[in-house]
C-alpha cells in the first residue's frame, strides 16, 4: 500500500511512494531495456557486425563487445554517481537516461558490416561503451532515490530497482518471441533485430520527460553537500563498506547475465529453436518482476534483512547444477522454463533485498556513488563477461553444464560478504542524515 502524500519541509506537497516508484522505474525500464536487448539478440548481431568464419570465435567477439561496456561502468559510476551526490538524485537520473538515448540511437541506425565495413563494429563498440557509462551511474542514483523517499519501507521501495530487471526481461523476451516466430532468418538479420532498439529510441524522450517531473528526495535536500569529490570521500571513509557492497552484488550480477544468456545457450548448446529460450526468459522475467517487491516487502518486516539473502545465496550454491543438468539432459521448452523459473525465483529472493542493504552501507553524502561504484565494479568483474566465460568454458571443456559452475562460484563469494556484514560489530550508517 502506498504511503500517503505528505508535506515536505519546504512546504510543497510530496507525492506518494507509489508515484515516486513509477517515476523512477519507467525511466529505468527504458534505459536498461536497450542494454539487455544486445544479450538477447547476440546470435543475430554477431552475423550483422562480426562476420567471422569460426562460429565460436564470432560469438566470443560478440560477447567480448558486450563485456566491454562493463569496463566503463565503474567510470560511469564515479562520474554520474559523484554528480548525483553533489547535484541531486533527479539530476543524476536525467543525465544517465540522456546518455543512454544517444547510445540507443547509434545501435538502431548503424548499418551492418556488409554496408560500411569495419566502421560498423567500431560504431557498435562506441555505442556499447556509451551505454555502459550511462548505466554505470543509473543504479546508484535510482536506489538512492527510492530508498530515501521510502522511510521505513526502503526494502520494498528499493526492490523495484531489480524488479525492473524482470520487466526488462519480459519486454525484451516478447520482442524475441515475436520476431523469431514471425520473421524468417534473413528478415531478422536484415532489419528485424533493429526493432527493439527503434522502440527504445522512440520512447526514450518519454522517459526523459517523466524523470524531469520527479521530486528531489527530502534527505538529499536537508543533508550537507560534500565539499570534495564524493568518490574520494567514499574510498577514504568507507573502504570496507565499498568492498562489502561489491561482494554482496556479485551473485546478483552473475545470475542476471547468465540468465540473459539462455536464449543463446538454447540455440548454440541445446540446439533448440531461438523462440524457446525467449519464452523461458519471458516467464522467468515475470517471476523476477513480481518476486522482487514481495521479498523486499518481507525484508521490511524482519529484524535481520540479510537473512533472506543468505538463504537465497545457499540456493544459488546448491541448485544451478541440477537446473542446467535438467536442460542439457532433456532439452525442451518445458525443461528450459522450469530451470529458468526456479533460478529467477531464487534471484528474486536475493536481489529483492539487495538494493536496500547496499543503501544502508553508506550515508547520504556518498550513497549514490557508493552503491553505484560497488555494484559497477562487481558487474565489470563478474557480470558483463559471464556469457563470454560460459561460451568459452563450454567450447574448451565440451561440458554444457559449465554455466552452473560459474553461478556456484560467484554465489560463494557473495555468501562470504554477507556473512561479514552480519558479523560486523558496529551498526550500519542510518538512512537519516546526521545534523550538521
Secondary structure by P-SEA (a helix, b strand, c coil): ccccccccccccccccaaaaaaaaaaaaaaaaccccccccaaaaaaacccccccaaaaaaaaaaaaaccccaaaaaaaaaaaaaaaccaaaaaaaaaaaaaaaaaaaacccccccccaaaaaaaaaaaaaaaaaacaaaaaaaaaaaaacccccccccaaaaaaaaaaaaaaaaaaaaaaacccaaaaaacccaaaaaaaaaaaaaaaaaaaaccccccccccccccccaaaaaaaccaaaaaaaaaaaaaaaaaaaaaaaaaaaaaccccccaaaaaaaaaaaaaaaaaaaaaaaaaaaaccccaaaaaaaaaaaaccaaaaaaaaaacccaaaaaaaaaaaaaaaaaaaaaaaaaaaaacccccaaaaaaaaaaaaaaccccaaaaaaaaaaaaccccaaaaaaaaaaaaaaaaaaaaaaaccccccccccccc
